[in-house]
Amino acid sequence: MNYAGIYPPCITSFKDGEVDTAGLAHNVKRWMGTGLRGLLVLGSNGEAAFVDEDEAERIVATAREHTPKDRVLLAGTGRQSTRATIAATKRAARAGADAVLVLTPFFFKSQMTPDALIEHYRAVADASPVPVLLYNFTNVTGINLPPDAVAQLATHPNIVGQKDSNGDVGQVAAIVARVPADFPLLVGSAATLYPSMMVGAAGAIVAVANVVPDVVVKLYDLVRAGRHDEARVLQRRLTPLAAAVTAVHGVAGLKATMEMAGYVGGVPRMPLRAVKSEARESLKKLLDELLSV
């Protein structure tokens, strides 16, 4: 399967405190009308840490129902124990995920050495009925999966790629230099998409693709076509909104901006809180500026 391309890390919409599968279906149908390579459900922006296991299965199943088979459906299944990760992976596979994205376990940080992480991922990959992608997000976990460990894991036949959300282009380059050419590295920072692709990234799973998928896909296509002047201009235009819906306002800001773009967003689950009116005004201005050119 070809994993190269752009994916949104789909938000999980809630209604009256429960997962809004109708809202998810609405969003998926719209996303599937764009050039996105596929979708990721139950990632960090999907508030996966706040979703119960039965809810997770319904989310995957709903996304699968509305995602054509020629698109890739990824599901986040990282848990703190290897046992729980394997169980979540098998549930996601049964619900229709094409592959799973597995975040590094991080509760016992000091014990999560490269050797421990390699053993964890190999055990998950051995047991998984679908391909496994590694997921490195140090800002959330406090754990960094080093390039040499990625290179060792890339030799496993059921470990087929990685998402790296650190925004570190140097690390992207170091990983690309160590893994086979058919081992795709997808970045999680839209602000560094252009330079990351220039050093070998195969695409991205980025929050802002929930809001303006066509813009992110256009940037990807421009880089692939070698139209670098246009790509750099578009990268500069995209970066302010991308930063606003991640580092500045987080999931709540992302959901609010999605609503402005006609998607179902809603409020996040507590303890996250909805953005205030001033933030909404700032986000609306950034969205309008991006779409005005």
C-alpha positions as CSV (number, residue, x, y, z in Angstrom):
1,M,0.0,0.0,0.0
2,N,1.2,3.5,-0.8
3,Y,1.0,5.7,2.2
4,A,2.6,8.9,0.7
5,G,0.3,11.9,0.7
6,I,-1.7,14.2,3.0
7,Y,-4.0,13.1,5.9
8,P,-6.0,15.0,8.4
9,P,-5.7,13.7,12.0
10,C,-9.5,13.8,12.3
11,I,-11.1,15.5,15.3
12,T,-13.6,13.5,17.3
13,S,-16.8,15.5,17.4
14,F,-19.0,15.2,20.5
15,K,-22.7,15.9,21.0
16,D,-24.3,16.1,24.4
17,G,-21.1,14.5,25.8
18,E,-21.2,11.5,23.5
19,V,-19.3,10.7,20.3
20,D,-21.1,12.3,17.3
21,T,-20.8,9.6,14.6
22,A,-23.1,11.6,12.3
23,G,-20.8,14.6,12.6
24,L,-17.8,12.4,11.8
25,A,-19.6,10.9,8.8
26,H,-20.4,14.4,7.5
27,N,-16.7,15.4,7.8
28,V,-15.4,12.2,6.2
29,K,-17.7,12.6,3.2
30,R,-16.4,16.1,2.6
31,W,-12.8,15.1,3.1
32,M,-13.2,12.3,0.6
33,G,-14.1,14.9,-2.0
34,T,-10.6,16.3,-1.9
35,G,-7.2,15.0,-2.8
36,L,-6.4,13.6,0.6
37,R,-4.6,10.3,0.6
38,G,-6.6,9.1,3.5
39,L,-7.5,9.8,7.2
40,L,-6.2,9.2,10.6
41,V,-8.7,8.7,13.4
42,L,-7.9,8.5,17.1
43,G,-4.7,10.6,16.9
44,S,-3.7,13.3,19.3
45,N,-6.1,15.8,17.6
46,G,-8.8,13.2,17.8
47,E,-8.6,13.4,21.6
48,A,-7.8,9.7,21.7
49,A,-6.7,10.0,25.3
50,F,-10.3,10.9,26.2
51,V,-12.1,8.3,24.2
52,D,-13.3,5.0,25.7
53,E,-12.5,1.7,24.0
54,D,-16.0,1.1,22.8
55,E,-16.2,4.6,21.4
56,A,-12.9,4.1,19.6
57,E,-14.3,1.1,17.8
58,R,-17.4,3.0,16.7
59,I,-15.2,5.9,15.4
60,V,-13.1,3.6,13.3
61,A,-16.1,1.8,11.9
62,T,-17.9,5.0,11.1
63,A,-14.8,6.4,9.3
64,R,-14.4,3.1,7.4
65,E,-18.0,3.2,6.2
66,H,-17.4,6.5,4.5
67,T,-13.8,6.0,3.4
68,P,-13.4,4.4,0.0
69,K,-11.1,1.4,-0.2
70,D,-8.7,3.2,-2.4
71,R,-8.0,5.7,0.4
72,V,-6.0,4.8,3.5
73,L,-7.7,4.7,6.9
74,L,-5.2,4.9,9.8
75,A,-6.2,4.5,13.4
76,G,-4.2,5.5,16.5
77,T,-3.8,2.5,18.9
78,G,-0.9,3.4,21.1
79,R,-1.4,2.5,24.8
80,Q,0.9,2.5,27.8
81,S,1.4,-1.3,27.9
82,T,2.3,-3.5,25.0
83,R,-0.6,-5.8,25.9
84,A,-3.1,-3.0,25.7
85,T,-1.6,-1.7,22.5
86,I,-1.9,-5.1,20.9
87,A,-5.6,-5.4,22.0
88,A,-6.4,-1.9,20.7
89,T,-4.7,-2.7,17.4
90,K,-6.7,-5.9,16.9
91,R,-9.9,-4.0,17.7
92,A,-9.1,-1.3,15.2
93,A,-8.3,-3.8,12.5
94,R,-11.6,-5.6,13.1
95,A,-13.4,-2.3,12.8
96,G,-11.8,-1.6,9.4
97,A,-8.5,0.2,9.8
98,D,-6.0,-0.4,7.0
99,A,-3.1,0.3,9.3
100,V,-2.4,1.5,12.8
101,L,-0.3,4.4,14.2
102,V,1.3,3.5,17.5
103,L,2.5,6.3,19.8
104,T,5.5,5.6,22.0
105,P,4.5,4.6,25.5
106,F,5.7,7.3,27.9
107,F,4.3,6.8,31.5
108,F,7.6,5.3,32.7
109,K,9.8,7.7,30.8
110,S,13.1,6.9,32.3
111,Q,12.6,3.2,31.4
112,M,11.7,3.8,27.8
113,T,15.1,3.3,26.4
114,P,15.6,2.7,22.7
115,D,16.0,-1.0,23.4
116,A,12.7,-1.1,25.3
117,L,10.9,0.8,22.5
118,I,12.3,-1.5,19.9
119,E,11.1,-4.6,21.8
120,H,7.7,-3.0,22.3
121,Y,7.1,-2.1,18.7
122,R,8.4,-5.5,17.4
123,A,5.9,-7.3,19.7
124,V,3.0,-5.1,18.5
125,A,4.0,-5.6,14.9
126,D,4.3,-9.4,15.4
127,A,0.8,-9.5,16.8
128,S,-0.9,-7.0,14.5
129,P,-3.2,-8.2,11.7
130,V,-2.5,-4.9,9.8
131,P,0.6,-2.9,9.1
132,V,2.1,-0.7,11.9
133,L,3.4,2.9,11.6
134,L,5.5,4.3,14.4
135,Y,4.4,7.6,16.0
136,N,6.9,9.9,17.6
137,F,5.6,13.1,19.3
138,T,8.1,14.2,22.0
139,N,6.2,17.4,22.9
140,V,3.4,15.2,24.2
141,T,5.2,12.1,25.5
142,G,8.6,13.4,26.6
143,I,10.1,10.5,24.7
144,N,12.1,10.7,21.4
145,L,12.3,7.7,19.2
146,P,15.9,8.1,17.8
147,P,16.7,7.6,14.1
148,D,18.9,4.6,14.8
149,A,15.9,2.9,16.5
150,V,13.6,3.7,13.6
151,A,16.2,2.2,11.3
152,Q,16.2,-1.1,13.2
153,L,12.4,-1.2,13.3
154,A,12.1,-0.5,9.6
155,T,13.6,-3.9,9.0
156,H,10.4,-5.5,10.5
157,P,8.1,-6.7,7.6
158,N,5.0,-5.4,9.4
159,I,6.4,-2.0,10.3
160,V,5.8,0.1,7.2
161,G,6.4,3.8,8.1
162,Q,6.5,6.5,10.7
163,K,4.8,9.7,11.7
164,D,7.2,12.2,13.3
165,S,5.5,15.2,14.8
166,N,8.5,16.9,16.4
167,G,8.9,19.6,13.6
168,D,12.6,18.8,13.6
169,V,13.7,18.8,10.0
170,G,17.2,17.6,10.9
171,Q,15.7,14.5,12.6
172,V,13.5,14.0,9.5
173,A,16.6,14.0,7.3
174,A,18.4,11.7,9.7
175,I,15.6,9.2,9.6
176,V,15.2,9.3,5.9
177,A,18.9,8.6,5.5
178,R,18.7,5.5,7.6
179,V,15.5,3.8,6.3
180,P,14.7,2.1,3.0
181,A,13.3,4.2,0.2
182,D,10.0,2.5,0.5
183,F,9.6,3.3,4.2
184,P,7.5,6.5,4.2
185,L,8.1,9.2,6.8
186,L,5.0,11.4,7.4
187,V,5.5,14.6,9.3
188,G,3.1,16.1,11.8
189,S,4.0,19.7,11.5
190,A,2.4,21.7,8.7
191,A,4.7,24.6,9.4
192,T,7.7,22.5,8.3
193,L,6.0,20.5,5.5
194,Y,8.0,22.1,2.6
195,P,11.5,21.7,4.2
196,S,10.6,18.2,5.4
197,M,9.6,17.1,1.9
198,M,12.8,18.6,0.6
199,V,14.8,16.2,2.8
200,G,12.7,13.2,1.9
201,A,9.4,13.2,3.9
202,A,6.7,11.4,2.0
203,G,3.8,13.5,3.2
204,A,2.1,14.7,6.3
205,I,-0.6,14.1,8.9
206,V,-1.4,17.6,10.0
207,A,-4.1,19.3,12.0
208,V,-4.7,22.1,9.5
209,A,-5.7,19.5,6.8
210,N,-8.9,19.1,8.8
211,V,-9.8,22.7,7.9
212,V,-8.2,23.4,4.5
213,P,-7.4,20.0,3.0
214,D,-7.2,21.3,-0.6
215,V,-4.6,23.9,0.4
216,V,-2.3,21.3,2.1
217,V,-2.7,18.9,-0.8
218,K,-1.8,21.8,-3.2
219,L,1.4,22.4,-1.2
220,Y,2.3,18.7,-1.4
221,D,1.6,18.6,-5.1
222,L,3.6,21.7,-5.8
223,V,6.7,20.2,-4.0
224,R,6.2,16.9,-5.9
225,A,6.1,18.8,-9.2
226,G,9.2,20.7,-8.4
227,R,7.4,24.1,-8.4
228,H,9.5,25.3,-5.4
229,D,8.9,29.1,-5.7
230,E,5.1,28.5,-5.6
231,A,5.5,26.0,-2.8
232,R,7.5,28.4,-0.6
233,V,4.9,31.1,-1.1
234,L,2.1,28.7,-0.1
235,Q,4.0,27.4,2.9
236,R,4.4,31.0,4.2
237,R,0.7,31.6,3.8
238,L,-0.3,28.3,5.4
239,T,2.0,28.5,8.4
240,P,0.1,31.1,10.5
241,L,-3.2,29.2,10.5
242,A,-1.3,25.9,11.0
243,A,0.4,27.2,14.1
244,A,-2.8,28.7,15.4
245,V,-4.8,25.4,15.4
246,T,-1.9,23.5,17.0
247,A,0.6,25.2,19.3
248,V,-1.5,28.3,20.0
249,H,-5.1,27.2,20.5
250,G,-4.9,23.4,20.3
251,V,-7.8,21.1,19.7
252,A,-10.4,23.6,20.7
253,G,-9.1,26.1,18.2
254,L,-9.0,23.5,15.5
255,K,-12.6,22.5,16.1
256,A,-13.7,26.1,16.1
257,T,-11.9,26.8,12.8
258,M,-13.4,23.7,11.3
259,E,-16.9,25.0,12.0
260,M,-16.0,28.2,10.2
261,A,-15.0,26.1,7.2
262,G,-18.3,24.2,7.2
263,Y,-17.3,21.1,9.1
264,V,-18.7,19.6,12.3
265,G,-16.4,20.6,15.1
266,G,-18.0,21.1,18.4
267,V,-16.4,21.5,21.8
268,P,-13.6,19.3,23.2
269,R,-14.0,16.9,26.1
270,M,-13.1,18.2,29.5
271,P,-10.7,19.1,30.9
272,L,-10.1,20.8,27.6
273,R,-12.2,23.9,27.1
274,A,-13.8,25.7,24.1
275,V,-11.9,28.7,22.8
276,K,-13.2,32.2,23.8
277,S,-14.6,34.8,21.4
278,E,-11.4,36.7,21.0
279,A,-9.6,33.5,19.9
280,R,-12.4,32.7,17.5
281,E,-12.0,36.2,15.9
282,S,-8.3,35.7,15.5
283,L,-8.8,32.2,13.9
284,K,-11.5,33.6,11.6
285,K,-9.1,36.3,10.4
286,L,-6.3,33.8,9.7
287,L,-8.6,31.5,7.8
288,D,-10.0,34.4,5.7
289,E,-6.5,35.6,4.9
290,L,-5.4,32.2,3.8
291,L,-8.5,31.7,1.5
292,S,-8.5,35.2,0.2
293,V,-5.7,34.8,-2.3
